Amino acid sequence: MPEDASAARAAAEEESAFSHPPVDPDASAPYGDHPDQVIDFYAPRTDAASAPLVVLLHGGAWRARYDRRHITPFADFLARRGFAVANVEYRRGGPDIPAQNTGGEPASVLPAGRWPETFDDVAAALDALPELAREALPSADARRIVLTGHSAGGHLALWAAARHVLPADSPWRTDRPAPLRGVVALAPIADLGVAEKLEVCEGAVGQLLGGQHSFAERLPHADPALLLPTGIATTLVQGRTDRDVPYEVAESFADAAARAGEVVGVTLLEDVGHFPLIDPAADAAAVVAEEIAQLAF
């Protein structure tokens, strides 16, 4: 496809995904004191006594200007498919990043992610989730949790499922695997090294890790491709024509998993870009729901 046509299609896909009005949750609960430390809950739109719980981590290159509101139509889409949904917010990078987290560079230069706050929040949210879900969403079955996320949220989903294989000195390491049915990562920034080389999301990976002065030191604590095998069922859903997170990133993660002795499923969708995976109006969203259902039900 010519470059102009490819760019136009990607822009149309993004416009469609962001055209849906936000959907308010059925309940919300804080997991900390910061305003971004909150989880929104969506009850399944069915009569079932209990439903699998999908934990949703939004994308946006770990940048503050993208929050959980943009993925609420997709959360509602999953709820209408019979899932209970927990939409997790977390601290992202923005103009108020502490200077010590940016290697001394102006915050406007390094707007993606916060170290360690982004990781602190995802870890704390997942640890608090079972109890919060029982209180806020009684229909959610915490024994059937599927973790999913889109783009940067896909990275965080893969990372959260791998906390038990983090380096021994990592503050986020757990002593056992998370009680998950599995992970479905959507166009994830799954291999940080490859994503950095490809300059994914305008260099967001390097910014997330604090710049070149700390990149190598922090990478083993943050890169899902280095945290394998996890022993947790994992599927990646990726658009072949994704211009934001190219499919080579997902393929590199799957190759790393294979070298570690773990099989990771890759559902590669032809003629699909980055945003249809979370667009309720796109066929790709139904594919995502089916992948989740295969693990959850």
Protein Blocks (a to p, Z undefined) as FASTA:
>chain_A
ZZklmmmmmmmmmmmmmmpccdddfbdcdfbfbfklccdddddfbfbfbdcddddddehe
hpaklcfklmmmmmmmmmmnopacdddddddddfklcfklnnopafklmmgojafklmmm
mmmmmmmmmmmmmmmmmmbcfklccdddehjlmmmmmmmmmmmmgcfklckbcfbdcddf
bdcdehiafblklmmmnopghhllmmmnopjklmmmmmmmmmmklmccehiacdddddfk
lcklgfklmmmmmmmmmmnopacdddddehiafklmmgmkbmklmmmmmmmmmmmZZ
